[in-house]
Amino acid sequence: MSRPSPGRFRLQAPPNLDAEHGLDLLRTMVRIRRFEERCVELYSAAKIRGFLHLYIGEEAIATGVMAAIDLDDAAVSTYREHGHAIAKGIGTDVIMAEMLGKVDGVSRGRGGSMHLFDAATRFYGGNAIVAGGIPLAVGLALADKLQGHDRVTVCFFGEGAVDEGAFHESINLASLWNLPVLFACENNHYSMGMALTRAEAQTDLALKAASYAVPAWRVDGMDVLAVEEATRKAVTAIRGGEGPVFIEYETYRFRAHSMYDPDLYRDPDEVAAWKQRDPIPALASLLTELGHLDEDGLATIEAEADAEIDVAVTFAESSPLEPLDDLERFVVSEVTP
């Protein structure tokens, strides 16, 4: 298992970093972090039920990727998708209502934590099956290509999905058909409780993707600026008709796989070392060094995020449960001639 160098993580500012854009990136990461922290509280109070997979520590990836794509581009995600959904533009109020199983939730309370969906923002899951979203992403990209849309589909998945046949079948077809897909692999080093080094004989995931004639590289997933830069490079190539791209975003989840996970398989020193690379204080420190942020500004960003999540929780708790009479709705699709 790779270990980061000890000490506080420092970002390198790109020469053209816009101050307001940098602050927007920070705001998004803080909003995601506060949302997830509040979910922990609500889960502990038994207001959120079932499985809950938190994105704490990985916020730089969702934030940087979504900043590099257009609003009309599609995103397909995994069961650890709250951060992706927030960064894609879905309101924290309807996401929180979904977490509580309420009818005002983004999936009418039927999907819960692992099945967020919003056609308006072209966010197509939330998929609970490992690698389950990858074929869907290829299908969306194929549809866009056949219809002549200038759109990109971003597909998020963990490194564990690279074990699955669906990944290999999908990336092969995407390469054969020259489809506009960004395969966004969030490598947090552990598939549930299984370390990457114990699960895959070849741990160079970009090399695996490259075997399908797909441009592939690795980027530091704890550096939101590096994530955005790499993603923009990939999206530019994809829009230019060069076909799919694979990026391995190396990251680390600070909490267990899910709220049910006792997390006994990781060395506490390893976890502590990775926490030194927390993407939020790293960006805040850089913006402070550049004169774009001070203590009051950071406090304001945090207070605004707290207030937003307070409103979201109030909205979710006041939202009704779905009426029993509606439980047979949306079970089958009716096609009107």
PyMOL commands that set and color helices and strands:
alter all, ss='L'
color gray80, all
select helices_A, chain A and resi 19-44+59-67+82-88+92-99+112-114+119-121+133-147+159-163+165-176+196-199+205-210+224-242+268-275+279-289+295-318+324-326
alter helices_A, ss='H'
color red, helices_A
select strands_A, chain A and resi 74-76+153-158+181-187+190-191+194-195+216-220+245-250
alter strands_A, ss='S'
color yellow, strands_A
deselect
rebuild
show_as cartoon
